[in-house]
Amino acid sequence: MGSLSIWHWLIVLLVVVMIFGTKKLRNMGSDLGGAVKGFKDGMKDGASTDAPTAAGPNAQVSGNSTTDKTTIDVEARQKS
């Protein structure tokens, strides 16, 4: 009684198909597959965007401010 045989699984599958219908099961399967694919793509995008930000603080700042219009160039002076 501990494990289910193939016949038990077939009966359960038949009951599920009768309750939900094949169209709804197909839609649920495609939605689940799309969600998994979106998650994997998101993980790939997250890994590729994390690499430049990790090197950002150690990178040397260039003096060319013509490419980035949001950067403000200031000169820090020590208080005497």
N, CA, C and O atoms as a CHARMM CRD file, in Angstrom:
* protein
*
  320
    1    1 MET  N      0.81900  -1.18800   0.00000 PROA 1      0.00000
    2    1 MET  CA     0.00000   0.00000   0.00000 PROA 1      0.00000
    3    1 MET  C      0.86200   1.25200   0.00000 PROA 1      0.00000
    4    1 MET  O      0.33500   2.34200  -0.22000 PROA 1      0.00000
    5    2 GLY  N      2.15800   1.14400   0.23500 PROA 2      0.00000
    6    2 GLY  CA     3.02700   2.30800   0.32000 PROA 2      0.00000
    7    2 GLY  C      3.26800   2.98900  -1.00700 PROA 2      0.00000
    8    2 GLY  O      3.34500   4.21600  -1.06800 PROA 2      0.00000
    9    3 SER  N      3.39000   2.20500  -2.08400 PROA 3      0.00000
   10    3 SER  CA     3.64200   2.82000  -3.38100 PROA 3      0.00000
   11    3 SER  C      2.46300   2.58300  -4.31200 PROA 3      0.00000
   12    3 SER  O      1.73100   1.60400  -4.17200 PROA 3      0.00000
   13    4 LEU  N      2.29100   3.48800  -5.26000 PROA 4      0.00000
   14    4 LEU  CA     1.19100   3.37300  -6.20200 PROA 4      0.00000
   15    4 LEU  C      1.68400   2.70700  -7.48300 PROA 4      0.00000
   16    4 LEU  O      2.78000   2.99600  -7.96300 PROA 4      0.00000
   17    5 SER  N      0.88200   1.83600  -8.01700 PROA 5      0.00000
   18    5 SER  CA     1.25100   1.14700  -9.25100 PROA 5      0.00000
   19    5 SER  C      0.89900   2.01200 -10.45200 PROA 5      0.00000
   20    5 SER  O      0.33200   3.09300 -10.29500 PROA 5      0.00000
   21    6 ILE  N      1.22700   1.54800 -11.63800 PROA 6      0.00000
   22    6 ILE  CA     0.95100   2.28800 -12.86300 PROA 6      0.00000
   23    6 ILE  C     -0.55600   2.44100 -13.06200 PROA 6      0.00000
   24    6 ILE  O     -1.00700   3.44300 -13.61800 PROA 6      0.00000
   25    7 TRP  N     -1.33100   1.46500 -12.61800 PROA 7      0.00000
   26    7 TRP  CA    -2.78900   1.52400 -12.77900 PROA 7      0.00000
   27    7 TRP  C     -3.39000   2.62100 -11.91200 PROA 7      0.00000
   28    7 TRP  O     -4.33500   3.29000 -12.32800 PROA 7      0.00000
   29    8 HSD  N     -2.85400   2.81000 -10.72000 PROA 8      0.00000
   30    8 HSD  CA    -3.32600   3.89900  -9.85900 PROA 8      0.00000
   31    8 HSD  C     -3.07100   5.25200 -10.51700 PROA 8      0.00000
   32    8 HSD  O     -3.94000   6.12300 -10.51900 PROA 8      0.00000
   33    9 TRP  N     -1.86800   5.42200 -11.07900 PROA 9      0.00000
   34    9 TRP  CA    -1.52500   6.68700 -11.73900 PROA 9      0.00000
   35    9 TRP  C     -2.39300   6.92600 -12.97200 PROA 9      0.00000
   36    9 TRP  O     -2.78300   8.06500 -13.23100 PROA 9      0.00000
   37   10 LEU  N     -2.70100   5.89000 -13.72800 PROA 10     0.00000
   38   10 LEU  CA    -3.56200   6.03300 -14.90300 PROA 10     0.00000
   39   10 LEU  C     -4.97400   6.45800 -14.51100 PROA 10     0.00000
   40   10 LEU  O     -5.58700   7.27900 -15.19300 PROA 10     0.00000
   41   11 ILE  N     -5.48600   5.91100 -13.43300 PROA 11     0.00000
   42   11 ILE  CA    -6.81800   6.29700 -12.95800 PROA 11     0.00000
   43   11 ILE  C     -6.81600   7.74800 -12.48500 PROA 11     0.00000
   44   11 ILE  O     -7.75100   8.49600 -12.76900 PROA 11     0.00000
   45   12 VAL  N     -5.77800   8.14300 -11.77300 PROA 12     0.00000
   46   12 VAL  CA    -5.67100   9.53500 -11.32000 PROA 12     0.00000
   47   12 VAL  C     -5.58700  10.47100 -12.52000 PROA 12     0.00000
   48   12 VAL  O     -6.23100  11.52000 -12.52500 PROA 12     0.00000
   49   13 LEU  N     -4.80200  10.11200 -13.53900 PROA 13     0.00000
   50   13 LEU  CA    -4.68100  10.92400 -14.74600 PROA 13     0.00000
   51   13 LEU  C     -6.01900  11.03100 -15.46400 PROA 13     0.00000
   52   13 LEU  O     -6.37700  12.10900 -15.94000 PROA 13     0.00000
   53   14 LEU  N     -6.75900   9.93700 -15.55000 PROA 14     0.00000
   54   14 LEU  CA    -8.05900   9.94300 -16.19700 PROA 14     0.00000
   55   14 LEU  C     -9.03800  10.86500 -15.46000 PROA 14     0.00000
   56   14 LEU  O     -9.78800  11.60500 -16.09600 PROA 14     0.00000
   57   15 VAL  N     -9.03400  10.82300 -14.14300 PROA 15     0.00000
   58   15 VAL  CA    -9.92100  11.67400 -13.34700 PROA 15     0.00000
   59   15 VAL  C     -9.55400  13.14900 -13.53700 PROA 15     0.00000
   60   15 VAL  O    -10.43900  13.99500 -13.66300 PROA 15     0.00000
   61   16 VAL  N     -8.25400  13.46200 -13.55800 PROA 16     0.00000
   62   16 VAL  CA    -7.81500  14.84300 -13.74800 PROA 16     0.00000
   63   16 VAL  C     -8.23800  15.35000 -15.11900 PROA 16     0.00000
   64   16 VAL  O     -8.70800  16.48200 -15.24000 PROA 16     0.00000
   65   17 VAL  N     -8.07800  14.53100 -16.15300 PROA 17     0.00000
   66   17 VAL  CA    -8.48000  14.92700 -17.50500 PROA 17     0.00000
   67   17 VAL  C     -9.99200  15.12900 -17.57200 PROA 17     0.00000
   68   17 VAL  O    -10.46700  16.04300 -18.24600 PROA 17     0.00000
   69   18 MET  N    -10.73900  14.29000 -16.88600 PROA 18     0.00000
   70   18 MET  CA   -12.19500  14.44000 -16.90400 PROA 18     0.00000
   71   18 MET  C    -12.62800  15.71200 -16.17900 PROA 18     0.00000
   72   18 MET  O    -13.59600  16.35300 -16.58800 PROA 18     0.00000
   73   19 ILE  N    -11.93500  16.08300 -15.12300 PROA 19     0.00000
   74   19 ILE  CA   -12.30700  17.27100 -14.35300 PROA 19     0.00000
   75   19 ILE  C    -11.91500  18.54300 -15.09700 PROA 19     0.00000
   76   19 ILE  O    -12.75200  19.42700 -15.28100 PROA 19     0.00000
   77   20 PHE  N    -10.66700  18.65100 -15.52600 PROA 20     0.00000
   78   20 PHE  CA   -10.16400  19.89000 -16.11000 PROA 20     0.00000
   79   20 PHE  C    -10.34200  19.96300 -17.62500 PROA 20     0.00000
   80   20 PHE  O    -10.51500  21.05800 -18.16100 PROA 20     0.00000
   81   21 GLY  N    -10.30700  18.86600 -18.30900 PROA 21     0.00000
   82   21 GLY  CA   -10.38100  18.88400 -19.76800 PROA 21     0.00000
   83   21 GLY  C     -8.99600  19.03900 -20.37300 PROA 21     0.00000
   84   21 GLY  O     -8.08100  19.56700 -19.74200 PROA 21     0.00000
   85   22 THR  N     -8.85800  18.57100 -21.60100 PROA 22     0.00000
   86   22 THR  CA    -7.53400  18.58400 -22.22300 PROA 22     0.00000
   87   22 THR  C     -7.10200  19.99400 -22.61700 PROA 22     0.00000
   88   22 THR  O     -5.91200  20.30300 -22.55700 PROA 22     0.00000
   89   23 LYS  N     -8.02900  20.84900 -23.01500 PROA 23     0.00000
   90   23 LYS  CA    -7.66500  22.19700 -23.43400 PROA 23     0.00000
   91   23 LYS  C     -7.10700  23.00800 -22.26800 PROA 23     0.00000
   92   23 LYS  O     -6.09500  23.69500 -22.40900 PROA 23     0.00000
   93   24 LYS  N     -7.76100  22.92400 -21.13300 PROA 24     0.00000
   94   24 LYS  CA    -7.28700  23.67100 -19.96400 PROA 24     0.00000
   95   24 LYS  C     -5.94500  23.12300 -19.48000 PROA 24     0.00000
   96   24 LYS  O     -5.07400  23.89100 -19.07100 PROA 24     0.00000
   97   25 LEU  N     -5.77400  21.81200 -19.52200 PROA 25     0.00000
   98   25 LEU  CA    -4.48800  21.23000 -19.11900 PROA 25     0.00000
   99   25 LEU  C     -3.37300  21.65400 -20.07300 PROA 25     0.00000
  100   25 LEU  O     -2.25300  21.91900 -19.63500 PROA 25     0.00000
  101   26 ARG  N     -3.67100  21.72100 -21.37800 PROA 26     0.00000
  102   26 ARG  CA    -2.67400  22.14900 -22.35400 PROA 26     0.00000
  103   26 ARG  C     -2.29100  23.60500 -22.11500 PROA 26     0.00000
  104   26 ARG  O     -1.11400  23.96000 -22.19200 PROA 26     0.00000
  105   27 ASN  N     -3.28100  24.44800 -21.82600 PROA 27     0.00000
  106   27 ASN  CA    -2.99700  25.86100 -21.55200 PROA 27     0.00000
  107   27 ASN  C     -2.17500  26.03400 -20.28000 PROA 27     0.00000
  108   27 ASN  O     -1.26000  26.85600 -20.23200 PROA 27     0.00000
  109   28 MET  N     -2.50100  25.26700 -19.26200 PROA 28     0.00000
  110   28 MET  CA    -1.74200  25.34800 -18.01400 PROA 28     0.00000
  111   28 MET  C     -0.30600  24.89500 -18.24000 PROA 28     0.00000
  112   28 MET  O      0.62200  25.48200 -17.68300 PROA 28     0.00000
  113   29 GLY  N     -0.11100  23.85600 -19.05100 PROA 29     0.00000
  114   29 GLY  CA     1.23300  23.37100 -19.34300 PROA 29     0.00000
  115   29 GLY  C      2.05000  24.39000 -20.11200 PROA 29     0.00000
  116   29 GLY  O      3.22800  24.58700 -19.81400 PROA 29     0.00000
  117   30 SER  N      1.44500  25.04200 -21.09900 PROA 30     0.00000
  118   30 SER  CA     2.18600  26.04100 -21.86900 PROA 30     0.00000
  119   30 SER  C      2.48100  27.27400 -21.02000 PROA 30     0.00000
  120   30 SER  O      3.54400  27.87700 -21.16800 PROA 30     0.00000
  121   31 ASP  N      1.56700  27.65800 -20.13900 PROA 31     0.00000
  122   31 ASP  CA     1.81400  28.78800 -19.23500 PROA 31     0.00000
  123   31 ASP  C      2.95800  28.48100 -18.27300 PROA 31     0.00000
  124   31 ASP  O      3.80300  29.33500 -18.00200 PROA 31     0.00000
  125   32 LEU  N      2.97300  27.26000 -17.76500 PROA 32     0.00000
  126   32 LEU  CA     4.04500  26.86400 -16.85400 PROA 32     0.00000
  127   32 LEU  C      5.38300  26.83500 -17.57800 PROA 32     0.00000
  128   32 LEU  O      6.39500  27.27000 -17.02900 PROA 32     0.00000
  129   33 GLY  N      5.39500  26.32400 -18.80900 PROA 33     0.00000
  130   33 GLY  CA     6.63400  26.30600 -19.59100 PROA 33     0.00000
  131   33 GLY  C      7.12700  27.70000 -19.90600 PROA 33     0.00000
  132   33 GLY  O      8.33100  27.95300 -19.86300 PROA 33     0.00000
  133   34 GLY  N      6.21000  28.62100 -20.22500 PROA 34     0.00000
  134   34 GLY  CA     6.60000  30.00200 -20.48200 PROA 34     0.00000
  135   34 GLY  C      7.14700  30.68500 -19.24400 PROA 34     0.00000
  136   34 GLY  O      8.07700  31.48700 -19.32700 PROA 34     0.00000
  137   35 ALA  N      6.56900  30.36500 -18.09800 PROA 35     0.00000
  138   35 ALA  CA     7.05500  30.95400 -16.84500 PROA 35     0.00000
  139   35 ALA  C      8.46000  30.45900 -16.52200 PROA 35     0.00000
  140   35 ALA  O      9.30400  31.23800 -16.08000 PROA 35     0.00000
  141   36 VAL  N      8.71600  29.17200 -16.73800 PROA 36     0.00000
  142   36 VAL  CA    10.04700  28.62000 -16.47700 PROA 36     0.00000
  143   36 VAL  C     11.06800  29.24100 -17.42900 PROA 36     0.00000
  144   36 VAL  O     12.17800  29.57700 -17.01600 PROA 36     0.00000
  145   37 LYS  N     10.69400  29.39500 -18.70800 PROA 37     0.00000
  146   37 LYS  CA    11.59800  29.99900 -19.68300 PROA 37     0.00000
  147   37 LYS  C     11.88300  31.45200 -19.32600 PROA 37     0.00000
  148   37 LYS  O     13.02700  31.89700 -19.42200 PROA 37     0.00000
  149   38 GLY  N     10.86400  32.19400 -18.91800 PROA 38     0.00000
  150   38 GLY  CA    11.05900  33.57700 -18.49800 PROA 38     0.00000
  151   38 GLY  C     11.95400  33.68100 -17.27600 PROA 38     0.00000
  152   38 GLY  O     12.76900  34.59900 -17.18000 PROA 38     0.00000
  153   39 PHE  N     11.81200  32.75700 -16.35000 PROA 39     0.00000
  154   39 PHE  CA    12.65600  32.74900 -15.16000 PROA 39     0.00000
  155   39 PHE  C     14.10800  32.49900 -15.52700 PROA 39     0.00000
  156   39 PHE  O     15.00500  33.16400 -15.00800 PROA 39     0.00000
  157   40 LYS  N     14.34700  31.53600 -16.42600 PROA 40     0.00000
  158   40 LYS  CA    15.72000  31.24000 -16.85300 PROA 40     0.00000
  159   40 LYS  C     16.33200  32.42500 -17.58500 PROA 40     0.00000
  160   40 LYS  O     17.50300  32.74100 -17.37300 PROA 40     0.00000
  161   41 ASP  N     15.55700  33.08800 -18.44800 PROA 41     0.00000
  162   41 ASP  CA    16.06400  34.26200 -19.15400 PROA 41     0.00000
  163   41 ASP  C     16.36800  35.38800 -18.17500 PROA 41     0.00000
  164   41 ASP  O     17.35800  36.10100 -18.33600 PROA 41     0.00000
  165   42 GLY  N     15.53200  35.54800 -17.17400 PROA 42     0.00000
  166   42 GLY  CA    15.77000  36.56000 -16.15800 PROA 42     0.00000
  167   42 GLY  C     17.02700  36.28800 -15.35600 PROA 42     0.00000
  168   42 GLY  O     17.75400  37.21400 -14.99700 PROA 42     0.00000
  169   43 MET  N     17.28200  35.03100 -15.07800 PROA 43     0.00000
  170   43 MET  CA    18.49900  34.67800 -14.34700 PROA 43     0.00000
  171   43 MET  C     19.73700  34.94500 -15.20200 PROA 43     0.00000
  172   43 MET  O     20.76400  35.38000 -14.68100 PROA 43     0.00000
  173   44 LYS  N     19.65000  34.68900 -16.51200 PROA 44     0.00000
  174   44 LYS  CA    20.78100  34.97600 -17.40600 PROA 44     0.00000
  175   44 LYS  C     21.02000  36.47300 -17.48300 PROA 44     0.00000
  176   44 LYS  O     22.16800  36.91500 -17.42600 PROA 44     0.00000
  177   45 ASP  N     19.95300  37.26900 -17.61300 PROA 45     0.00000
  178   45 ASP  CA    20.08600  38.71800 -17.69100 PROA 45     0.00000
  179   45 ASP  C     20.63100  39.28200 -16.38100 PROA 45     0.00000
  180   45 ASP  O     21.45200  40.19900 -16.39500 PROA 45     0.00000
  181   46 GLY  N     20.19000  38.75200 -15.27400 PROA 46     0.00000
  182   46 GLY  CA    20.66400  39.21900 -13.97700 PROA 46     0.00000
  183   46 GLY  C     22.14000  38.92300 -13.77800 PROA 46     0.00000
  184   46 GLY  O     22.85800  39.73400 -13.19200 PROA 46     0.00000
  185   47 ALA  N     22.60200  37.77800 -14.25400 PROA 47     0.00000
  186   47 ALA  CA    24.01000  37.42700 -14.10300 PROA 47     0.00000
  187   47 ALA  C     24.88400  38.29700 -14.99000 PROA 47     0.00000
  188   47 ALA  O     25.99400  38.65000 -14.59300 PROA 47     0.00000
  189   48 SER  N     24.41400  38.65100 -16.17500 PROA 48     0.00000
  190   48 SER  CA    25.23300  39.46300 -17.08300 PROA 48     0.00000
  191   48 SER  C     25.26100  40.92100 -16.64100 PROA 48     0.00000
  192   48 SER  O     26.25700  41.60000 -16.89000 PROA 48     0.00000
  193   49 THR  N     24.22100  41.43000 -16.00000 PROA 49     0.00000
  194   49 THR  CA    24.23100  42.82500 -15.55900 PROA 49     0.00000
  195   49 THR  C     24.93900  42.99200 -14.22500 PROA 49     0.00000
  196   49 THR  O     25.35000  44.10600 -13.90300 PROA 49     0.00000
  197   50 ASP  N     25.09900  41.94100 -13.43700 PROA 50     0.00000
  198   50 ASP  CA    25.79700  42.04600 -12.16200 PROA 50     0.00000
  199   50 ASP  C     27.30300  42.17000 -12.34900 PROA 50     0.00000
  200   50 ASP  O     27.96300  42.78300 -11.51100 PROA 50     0.00000
  201   51 ALA  N     27.86400  41.61800 -13.40100 PROA 51     0.00000
  202   51 ALA  CA    29.30500  41.62600 -13.60600 PROA 51     0.00000
  203   51 ALA  C     29.86700  43.03900 -13.76200 PROA 51     0.00000
  204   51 ALA  O     30.86900  43.33500 -13.11200 PROA 51     0.00000
  205   52 PRO  N     29.29600  43.93700 -14.57900 PROA 52     0.00000
  206   52 PRO  CA    29.86600  45.28700 -14.69800 PROA 52     0.00000
  207   52 PRO  C     29.71700  46.11100 -13.42700 PROA 52     0.00000
  208   52 PRO  O     30.59000  46.92800 -13.13600 PROA 52     0.00000
  209   53 THR  N     28.66700  45.93300 -12.67200 PROA 53     0.00000
  210   53 THR  CA    28.49000  46.72500 -11.46600 PROA 53     0.00000
  211   53 THR  C     29.46800  46.29400 -10.38500 PROA 53     0.00000
  212   53 THR  O     29.84000  47.10700  -9.53800 PROA 53     0.00000
  213   54 ALA  N     29.89100  45.04500 -10.39200 PROA 54     0.00000
  214   54 ALA  CA    30.85700  44.59600  -9.40100 PROA 54     0.00000
  215   54 ALA  C     32.22400  45.21100  -9.67500 PROA 54     0.00000
  216   54 ALA  O     32.97500  45.47400  -8.73600 PROA 54     0.00000
  217   55 ALA  N     32.56500  45.44800 -10.94500 PROA 55     0.00000
  218   55 ALA  CA    33.84300  46.03700 -11.29100 PROA 55     0.00000
  219   55 ALA  C     33.77600  47.56300 -11.27300 PROA 55     0.00000
  220   55 ALA  O     34.81000  48.21900 -11.39700 PROA 55     0.00000
  221   56 GLY  N     32.59800  48.13600 -11.12300 PROA 56     0.00000
  222   56 GLY  CA    32.41000  49.58000 -11.17700 PROA 56     0.00000
  223   56 GLY  C     33.21800  50.36300 -10.15300 PROA 56     0.00000
  224   56 GLY  O     33.88500  51.31900 -10.55000 PROA 56     0.00000
  225   57 PRO  N     33.21100  50.03300  -8.86400 PROA 57     0.00000
  226   57 PRO  CA    33.96000  50.81700  -7.88300 PROA 57     0.00000
  227   57 PRO  C     35.46900  50.73000  -8.08700 PROA 57     0.00000
  228   57 PRO  O     36.17800  51.66900  -7.72500 PROA 57     0.00000
  229   58 ASN  N     35.98200  49.65500  -8.64600 PROA 58     0.00000
  230   58 ASN  CA    37.41000  49.49300  -8.84500 PROA 58     0.00000
  231   58 ASN  C     37.87700  50.09000 -10.16200 PROA 58     0.00000
  232   58 ASN  O     39.08000  50.23300 -10.38100 PROA 58     0.00000
  233   59 ALA  N     36.95200  50.44000 -11.03700 PROA 59     0.00000
  234   59 ALA  CA    37.31800  50.96000 -12.34900 PROA 59     0.00000
  235   59 ALA  C     37.78700  52.40800 -12.21700 PROA 59     0.00000
  236   59 ALA  O     37.34900  53.13400 -11.32400 PROA 59     0.00000
  237   60 GLN  N     38.68900  52.82200 -13.12200 PROA 60     0.00000
  238   60 GLN  CA    39.19900  54.18200 -13.12300 PROA 60     0.00000
  239   60 GLN  C     38.19200  55.10000 -13.80300 PROA 60     0.00000
  240   60 GLN  O     37.62200  54.74600 -14.83500 PROA 60     0.00000
  241   61 VAL  N     37.97500  56.27500 -13.22800 PROA 61     0.00000
  242   61 VAL  CA    37.02000  57.22400 -13.77300 PROA 61     0.00000
  243   61 VAL  C     37.70300  58.00200 -14.88100 PROA 61     0.00000
  244   61 VAL  O     38.80000  58.52700 -14.69000 PROA 61     0.00000
  245   62 SER  N     37.06100  58.07900 -16.04000 PROA 62     0.00000
  246   62 SER  CA    37.64200  58.83100 -17.14600 PROA 62     0.00000
  247   62 SER  C     37.18100  60.27900 -17.08300 PROA 62     0.00000
  248   62 SER  O     36.15100  60.58000 -16.48000 PROA 62     0.00000
  249   63 GLY  N     37.93700  61.17500 -17.70200 PROA 63     0.00000
  250   63 GLY  CA    37.62000  62.58800 -17.69200 PROA 63     0.00000
  251   63 GLY  C     36.70700  63.00400 -18.83200 PROA 63     0.00000
  252   63 GLY  O     36.39100  64.18800 -18.95200 PROA 63     0.00000
  253   64 ASN  N     36.27400  62.08100 -19.66800 PROA 64     0.00000
  254   64 ASN  CA    35.43800  62.41000 -20.81300 PROA 64     0.00000
  255   64 ASN  C     33.98100  62.46200 -20.38000 PROA 64     0.00000
  256   64 ASN  O     33.36400  61.42000 -20.16200 PROA 64     0.00000
  257   65 SER  N     33.42800  63.65500 -20.25400 PROA 65     0.00000
  258   65 SER  CA    32.04300  63.80000 -19.81700 PROA 65     0.00000
  259   65 SER  C     31.10600  64.09800 -20.97600 PROA 65     0.00000
  260   65 SER  O     29.92700  64.37600 -20.75500 PROA 65     0.00000
  261   66 THR  N     31.61300  64.04500 -22.22900 PROA 66     0.00000
  262   66 THR  CA    30.75800  64.34400 -23.37000 PROA 66     0.00000
  263   66 THR  C     29.80700  63.19800 -23.67800 PROA 66     0.00000
  264   66 THR  O     28.74600  63.43000 -24.25800 PROA 66     0.00000
  265   67 THR  N     30.15300  61.96600 -23.30900 PROA 67     0.00000
  266   67 THR  CA    29.28300  60.83300 -23.60200 PROA 67     0.00000
  267   67 THR  C     28.17900  60.68700 -22.57600 PROA 67     0.00000
  268   67 THR  O     27.08500  60.23400 -22.91200 PROA 67     0.00000
  269   68 ASP  N     28.43800  61.05900 -21.33100 PROA 68     0.00000
  270   68 ASP  CA    27.44000  60.91100 -20.27100 PROA 68     0.00000
  271   68 ASP  C     27.02800  62.29700 -19.79200 PROA 68     0.00000
  272   68 ASP  O     27.79500  62.95500 -19.08900 PROA 68     0.00000
  273   69 LYS  N     25.85700  62.74400 -20.15200 PROA 69     0.00000
  274   69 LYS  CA    25.38200  64.08600 -19.81500 PROA 69     0.00000
  275   69 LYS  C     24.85300  64.17300 -18.38800 PROA 69     0.00000
  276   69 LYS  O     24.57000  65.27400 -17.91600 PROA 69     0.00000
  277   70 THR  N     24.70800  63.04300 -17.68000 PROA 70     0.00000
  278   70 THR  CA    24.18300  63.08100 -16.32600 PROA 70     0.00000
  279   70 THR  C     25.28300  63.22100 -15.28000 PROA 70     0.00000
  280   70 THR  O     24.98600  63.38000 -14.09600 PROA 70     0.00000
  281   71 THR  N     26.55300  63.16400 -15.69600 PROA 71     0.00000
  282   71 THR  CA    27.65800  63.24900 -14.75600 PROA 71     0.00000
  283   71 THR  C     27.98900  64.71400 -14.48700 PROA 71     0.00000
  284   71 THR  O     28.06300  65.51600 -15.41800 PROA 71     0.00000
  285   72 ILE  N     28.18600  65.06000 -13.23100 PROA 72     0.00000
  286   72 ILE  CA    28.55700  66.41400 -12.83900 PROA 72     0.00000
  287   72 ILE  C     30.01000  66.39100 -12.44500 PROA 72     0.00000
  288   72 ILE  O     30.40900  65.62200 -11.57000 PROA 72     0.00000
  289   73 ASP  N     30.80900  67.22900 -13.08500 PROA 73     0.00000
  290   73 ASP  CA    32.24400  67.28800 -12.80700 PROA 73     0.00000
  291   73 ASP  C     32.49000  68.33300 -11.72500 PROA 73     0.00000
  292   73 ASP  O     32.18500  69.50900 -11.92400 PROA 73     0.00000
  293   74 VAL  N     33.03200  67.92500 -10.59300 PROA 74     0.00000
  294   74 VAL  CA    33.30000  68.84200  -9.49600 PROA 74     0.00000
  295   74 VAL  C     34.73500  68.63900  -9.02600 PROA 74     0.00000
  296   74 VAL  O     35.34100  67.59400  -9.26300 PROA 74     0.00000
  297   75 GLU  N     35.25700  69.64600  -8.36600 PROA 75     0.00000
  298   75 GLU  CA    36.61300  69.55900  -7.81400 PROA 75     0.00000
  299   75 GLU  C     36.50800  69.62400  -6.30000 PROA 75     0.00000
  300   75 GLU  O     35.95400  70.57800  -5.75300 PROA 75     0.00000
  301   76 ALA  N     37.03400  68.62100  -5.62600 PROA 76     0.00000
  302   76 ALA  CA    36.97900  68.59500  -4.17700 PROA 76     0.00000
  303   76 ALA  C     38.18000  69.32700  -3.61500 PROA 76     0.00000
  304   76 ALA  O     39.30600  69.07700  -4.04600 PROA 76     0.00000
  305   77 ARG  N     37.96800  70.23000  -2.65800 PROA 77     0.00000
  306   77 ARG  CA    39.04300  70.97800  -2.02900 PROA 77     0.00000
  307   77 ARG  C     39.02600  70.69400  -0.54200 PROA 77     0.00000
  308   77 ARG  O     37.97200  70.50600   0.06500 PROA 77     0.00000
  309   78 GLN  N     40.21000  70.66700   0.02400 PROA 78     0.00000
  310   78 GLN  CA    40.30300  70.44300   1.45900 PROA 78     0.00000
  311   78 GLN  C     40.08300  71.76800   2.18800 PROA 78     0.00000
  312   78 GLN  O     40.48700  72.83400   1.72400 PROA 78     0.00000
  313   79 LYS  N     39.44300  71.66500   3.32000 PROA 79     0.00000
  314   79 LYS  CA    39.18600  72.84200   4.14600 PROA 79     0.00000
  315   79 LYS  C     40.46100  73.16100   4.92100 PROA 79     0.00000
  316   79 LYS  O     41.05100  72.27800   5.54300 PROA 79     0.00000
  317   80 SER  N     40.87600  74.40100   4.88300 PROA 80     0.00000
  318   80 SER  CA    42.11600  74.76100   5.60800 PROA 80     0.00000
  319   80 SER  C     41.84700  75.38300   6.94200 PROA 80     0.00000
  320   80 SER  O     42.78300  75.73400   7.65900 PROA 80     0.00000
